[in-house]
């Protein structure tokens, strides 16, 4: 099959990889129709995080092509969306609601696993991992939003859930990438009354407004902190959603949270320091982490199919697999929020 191959920083090509095959009774083979580039892929592309040479990508939707003898809930031809990690659904951690930390699970596109940025993927624990998309004849807009559930929509949702966002609250979102914008959408869906989006990019500000942001702060660093505090009568926000993963973004999130508030952090951390004095003496909490996407997908999928949310709006750049480098470069240069890849026929 044809797939993106990561050879090292700034070196991604499209080449041939072995066709995936059923290796365990609980496996399924998914023929990929839509995939995308994740912000975390950029860390590998830039050389800021380690990644094995070989397959890459962890977000995709497609059709089941084959199933192992132990798969009970899926059959060839089913349209499915995968969370960005696979999980068995039965271990103690999965049963506690944290499938992204499954004792027997893992991720796609690294450590020998097929990547989502390719024509097909072997999915372990298919019944527990894959979510069937009901119905047929879905619009392209709907399919784009289903794809967003594979990672960014769930990760943004996790930021909001971790910070305890609820009706009537004042929330700020640090980060205007696809995850940050998804966090704005999640905060709006969960009933926040005021949502302050920190963004200097007009195109991303527009999406934030569409997703429910009531206010935009264009400043950064200390100026952003001052602006948010001025907007909240000096108190700060009840929930600060950190969706970048840098030291500055984490510092900003803690600084704009009011005493008793909560930071929901989902950005992959790079040179981040948690200000423990703020945690202790200002009573600002910290929750978050890798989103348990498999737990969130069913509820969010219902919202997508009903038209209540449109998380696929974050896709503003599109290529096919042959031009995948353009997809990476568009995001790396901040010309795109998130790049969509058309891989196979729907």
C-alpha positions as CSV (number, residue, x, y, z in Angstrom):
1,X,0.0,0.0,0.0
2,X,1.0,3.6,-0.3
3,X,1.6,5.6,2.8
4,X,3.4,8.6,4.3
5,X,6.9,7.6,5.5
6,X,8.7,9.6,8.2
7,X,12.4,9.6,7.5
8,X,13.4,12.2,10.1
9,X,12.8,15.9,10.7
10,X,11.6,17.8,7.6
11,X,11.7,14.5,5.6
12,X,8.4,12.9,4.9
13,X,7.8,11.1,1.6
14,X,5.0,8.9,0.1
15,X,6.2,5.4,-0.6
16,X,5.2,1.7,-0.3
17,X,4.6,-0.1,2.9
18,X,3.4,-3.7,3.4
19,X,-0.3,-4.2,3.2
20,X,-1.7,-4.7,6.8
21,X,-3.0,-8.2,7.6
22,X,-5.0,-9.7,10.4
23,X,-2.5,-10.7,13.1
24,X,-4.9,-11.4,16.0
25,X,-8.5,-12.5,16.2
26,X,-9.6,-9.1,17.6
27,X,-8.0,-7.1,14.7
28,X,-9.7,-5.3,11.9
29,X,-8.2,-3.8,8.7
30,X,-9.6,-0.3,7.9
31,X,-9.3,1.2,4.4
32,X,-8.7,4.8,5.0
33,X,-10.8,7.5,3.2
34,X,-9.9,10.6,5.2
35,X,-7.0,11.4,7.4
36,X,-5.3,14.5,8.6
37,X,-2.2,16.1,10.1
38,X,-2.1,16.7,13.9
39,X,-0.3,19.4,15.7
40,X,1.6,16.7,17.5
41,X,2.9,15.5,14.1
42,X,4.4,18.9,13.7
43,X,6.6,18.4,16.8
44,X,8.1,15.3,15.0
45,X,8.3,17.1,11.7
46,X,10.2,20.0,13.4
47,X,12.5,17.6,15.3
48,X,11.2,18.7,18.6
49,X,10.0,15.3,19.7
50,X,11.3,11.8,18.8
51,X,9.5,9.6,16.3
52,X,10.5,6.3,14.8
53,X,11.3,6.2,11.1
54,X,8.4,4.7,9.2
55,X,4.6,5.2,9.4
56,X,3.1,8.3,10.8
57,X,-0.4,9.7,11.6
58,X,-3.0,8.7,14.1
59,X,-6.3,10.3,12.9
60,X,-8.5,8.6,10.3
61,X,-11.9,7.4,9.2
62,X,-12.6,4.7,6.7
63,X,-14.3,1.5,5.9
64,X,-13.7,-1.9,7.5
65,X,-12.1,-4.1,4.9
66,X,-11.6,-7.3,7.0
67,X,-12.1,-8.5,10.5
68,X,-10.5,-11.2,12.7
69,X,-12.5,-14.2,13.9
70,X,-13.0,-12.7,17.3
71,X,-14.6,-9.4,16.1
72,X,-18.3,-9.4,16.9
73,X,-19.6,-5.9,16.4
74,X,-18.1,-4.9,13.1
75,X,-18.2,-6.3,9.5
76,X,-16.7,-5.4,6.2
77,X,-18.2,-2.3,4.7
78,X,-18.9,-0.5,8.0
79,X,-17.9,3.1,8.1
80,X,-15.8,3.7,11.3
81,X,-13.9,6.4,13.2
82,X,-11.0,5.5,15.4
83,X,-9.7,7.4,18.5
84,X,-6.0,8.2,18.1
85,X,-5.1,5.3,20.4
86,X,-6.3,1.7,20.4
87,X,-7.5,0.0,23.7
88,X,-8.9,-3.4,24.8
89,X,-11.8,-1.9,26.7
90,X,-11.4,-4.5,29.5
91,X,-8.4,-3.7,31.6
92,X,-8.7,-1.9,34.9
93,X,-7.7,1.5,33.4
94,X,-10.2,1.2,30.5
95,X,-13.0,0.2,32.9
96,X,-12.1,3.3,35.0
97,X,-12.7,5.5,31.9
98,X,-9.2,6.1,30.7
99,X,-8.9,4.1,27.4
100,X,-6.0,6.3,26.2
101,X,-3.9,4.8,29.0
102,X,-5.0,1.2,28.4
103,X,-2.6,-1.4,29.9
104,X,-2.5,-3.3,26.6
105,X,-3.1,-0.5,24.1
106,X,-1.0,1.9,22.1
107,X,-1.0,4.4,19.3
108,X,-0.9,4.4,15.5
109,X,1.9,5.5,13.3
110,X,4.9,4.7,15.6
111,X,6.7,1.8,17.1
112,X,5.9,-0.5,14.2
113,X,2.2,0.3,13.9
114,X,0.5,1.4,10.7
115,X,-0.1,5.1,10.4
116,X,-3.4,6.9,9.6
117,X,-1.6,8.8,6.8
118,X,-1.8,5.8,4.5
119,X,-4.2,3.7,2.6
120,X,-4.9,1.1,5.2
121,X,-4.4,0.4,9.0
122,X,-4.5,-2.6,11.2
123,X,-6.6,-1.8,14.2
124,X,-6.0,-4.0,17.3
125,X,-9.0,-4.6,19.7
126,X,-11.3,-3.5,16.9
127,X,-14.6,-3.9,18.8
128,X,-13.3,-1.8,21.8
129,X,-11.5,0.8,19.7
130,X,-13.5,1.6,16.5
131,X,-16.8,3.4,16.6
132,X,-19.3,2.6,13.8
133,X,-20.8,5.6,12.1
134,X,-24.5,4.9,11.6
135,X,-26.4,5.8,8.4
136,X,-25.3,6.2,4.8
137,X,-24.9,9.0,2.3
138,X,-23.3,11.4,4.7
139,X,-22.3,14.8,3.4
140,X,-18.7,15.8,3.0
141,X,-19.1,18.4,5.8
142,X,-20.4,15.6,8.1
143,X,-17.5,13.3,7.3
144,X,-15.0,16.1,7.9
145,X,-16.5,16.5,11.4
146,X,-16.5,12.8,12.0
147,X,-12.8,12.8,11.2
148,X,-12.3,15.6,13.7
149,X,-13.6,13.3,16.4
150,X,-10.5,11.1,15.9
151,X,-8.5,13.5,18.0
152,X,-8.9,17.3,18.1
153,X,-12.5,17.5,18.9
154,X,-12.1,15.0,21.8
155,X,-8.9,16.7,23.0
156,X,-10.5,20.1,23.1
157,X,-13.5,18.5,24.8
158,X,-11.1,17.0,27.4
159,X,-9.6,20.4,28.2
160,X,-13.1,21.7,28.9
161,X,-14.2,18.6,30.9
162,X,-11.0,18.5,32.9
163,X,-11.4,22.2,33.9
164,X,-15.0,21.5,35.0
165,X,-16.6,23.8,32.4
166,X,-20.4,24.1,33.0
167,X,-23.3,26.4,32.5
168,X,-22.8,30.1,33.2
169,X,-19.1,29.9,33.6
170,X,-16.4,32.3,32.3
171,X,-13.7,30.4,30.4
172,X,-10.5,31.4,28.6
173,X,-8.8,29.3,25.9
174,X,-5.1,29.6,25.4
175,X,-4.2,28.5,21.9
176,X,-5.9,29.0,18.6
177,X,-4.8,25.9,16.8
178,X,-7.3,23.1,16.0
179,X,-7.3,21.9,19.6
180,X,-7.8,25.3,21.1
181,X,-10.7,26.1,18.7
182,X,-12.2,22.7,19.5
183,X,-11.9,23.7,23.2
184,X,-13.9,26.8,22.4
185,X,-16.6,24.6,20.8
186,X,-16.6,22.3,23.8
187,X,-16.9,25.1,26.3
188,X,-19.9,26.5,24.3
189,X,-21.5,23.0,24.1
190,X,-21.1,22.6,27.9
191,X,-22.9,25.9,28.5
192,X,-20.2,28.4,29.3
193,X,-21.6,31.9,29.3
194,X,-18.5,33.8,28.4
195,X,-15.6,32.3,26.4
196,X,-12.5,34.4,25.9
197,X,-10.3,33.1,23.0
198,X,-6.6,34.2,23.0
199,X,-5.7,34.6,19.3
200,X,-3.8,37.1,17.1
201,X,-4.9,35.4,13.8
202,X,-8.0,36.9,12.1
203,X,-8.9,33.7,10.3
204,X,-8.7,31.7,13.6
205,X,-10.6,34.4,15.4
206,X,-13.4,34.0,13.0
207,X,-13.6,30.2,13.6
208,X,-13.5,30.9,17.4
209,X,-16.5,33.2,17.0
210,X,-18.4,30.6,15.0
211,X,-17.7,28.1,17.7
212,X,-19.0,30.3,20.5
213,X,-16.2,32.7,21.6
214,X,-17.7,35.9,23.1
215,X,-14.4,37.8,23.4
216,X,-11.1,37.8,21.6
217,X,-7.8,38.8,23.3
218,X,-5.0,39.5,20.8
219,X,-2.2,40.2,23.4
220,X,0.3,37.6,24.6
221,X,2.2,37.0,27.8
222,X,1.8,39.6,30.5
223,X,-0.3,41.8,28.3
224,X,-2.8,39.0,27.7
225,X,-3.0,38.3,31.5
226,X,-3.7,41.9,32.2
227,X,-6.4,42.0,29.4
228,X,-8.2,39.0,30.7
229,X,-8.1,40.2,34.3
230,X,-9.4,43.6,33.2
231,X,-12.3,41.8,31.4
232,X,-13.2,39.9,34.5
233,X,-13.1,42.7,37.1
234,X,-9.6,41.6,38.2
235,X,-10.7,38.1,39.1
236,X,-9.6,36.0,36.2
237,X,-11.5,33.1,34.7
238,X,-13.1,30.1,36.4
239,X,-11.6,27.7,33.8
240,X,-8.4,28.3,31.7
241,X,-8.0,25.7,28.9
242,X,-4.3,25.3,27.9
243,X,-4.1,23.9,24.4
244,X,-0.6,24.6,23.2
245,X,2.0,22.9,25.5
246,X,4.6,25.6,25.8
247,X,6.0,27.2,28.9
248,X,4.5,30.5,28.0
249,X,1.0,29.1,27.3
250,X,1.0,27.2,30.6
251,X,2.2,30.2,32.5
252,X,-0.6,32.3,30.9
253,X,-3.3,29.8,31.7
254,X,-2.3,29.7,35.4
255,X,-2.0,33.5,35.6
256,X,-5.5,34.1,34.2
257,X,-7.2,31.6,36.4
258,X,-9.0,33.0,39.4
259,X,-8.4,31.7,42.9
260,X,-10.4,28.4,43.1
261,X,-10.3,28.1,39.3
262,X,-9.0,25.2,37.3
263,X,-6.6,24.8,34.4
264,X,-7.5,22.1,31.9
265,X,-4.2,21.3,30.1
266,X,-4.1,19.2,27.0
267,X,-1.1,20.6,25.0
268,X,1.7,18.2,24.5
269,X,4.3,19.7,27.0
270,X,7.6,21.1,25.8
271,X,9.7,23.0,28.4
272,X,6.7,23.4,30.7
273,X,6.9,24.2,34.4
274,X,3.8,23.9,36.6
275,X,3.8,26.9,39.0
276,X,3.3,25.0,42.2
277,X,3.2,28.2,44.3
278,X,0.1,29.2,42.3
279,X,-1.4,25.8,42.8
280,X,-0.9,26.0,46.6
281,X,-1.3,29.6,47.5
282,X,-3.9,30.7,44.9
283,X,-5.8,27.4,45.0
284,X,-5.7,27.0,41.2
285,X,-6.0,23.4,40.2
286,X,-4.6,21.4,37.2
287,X,-6.2,18.6,35.4
288,X,-6.0,17.3,31.8
289,X,-3.7,15.0,29.9
290,X,-4.1,12.7,27.0
291,X,-7.8,12.7,26.0
292,X,-9.7,9.5,26.6
293,X,-11.1,9.9,23.1
294,X,-12.9,6.5,22.9
295,X,-15.0,7.6,25.9
296,X,-16.0,10.9,24.3
297,X,-16.6,9.8,20.7
298,X,-20.1,8.3,21.0
299,X,-21.6,11.4,22.6
300,X,-19.8,13.8,20.2
301,X,-20.7,11.6,17.2
302,X,-24.4,12.0,18.0
303,X,-23.9,15.7,18.2
304,X,-22.2,15.8,14.8
305,X,-24.8,13.6,13.1
306,X,-27.6,15.8,14.6
307,X,-26.0,18.9,13.3
308,X,-25.5,20.3,16.8
309,X,-21.7,20.8,16.3
310,X,-19.5,21.1,13.3
311,X,-15.9,20.4,14.5
312,X,-14.7,19.8,11.0
313,X,-14.7,23.5,10.4
314,X,-11.1,23.4,11.7
315,X,-10.0,21.8,8.4
316,X,-9.0,24.8,6.2
317,X,-6.4,23.1,4.0
318,X,-6.8,20.0,1.9
319,X,-4.5,17.8,-0.2
320,X,-4.3,14.2,-1.3
321,X,-1.7,11.7,-0.1
322,X,0.7,12.5,-2.9
323,X,1.0,16.1,-1.6
324,X,1.2,15.4,2.1
325,X,4.3,17.5,2.5
326,X,2.2,20.5,1.5
327,X,-0.1,19.7,4.3
328,X,2.7,19.6,6.9
329,X,4.2,22.8,5.5
330,X,0.9,24.7,5.6
331,X,0.4,23.9,9.2
332,X,4.1,24.5,10.1
333,X,4.0,27.9,8.6
334,X,0.6,28.7,10.2
335,X,-1.1,29.1,6.8
336,X,-3.5,26.4,7.9
337,X,-5.3,25.5,11.1
338,X,-5.5,21.8,10.2
339,X,-4.8,19.9,7.0
340,X,-7.1,17.2,5.7
341,X,-5.9,14.4,3.5
342,X,-8.1,12.6,1.0
343,X,-6.7,9.1,0.9
344,X,-9.2,6.7,-0.6
345,X,-12.6,6.7,-2.2
346,X,-15.5,7.2,0.2
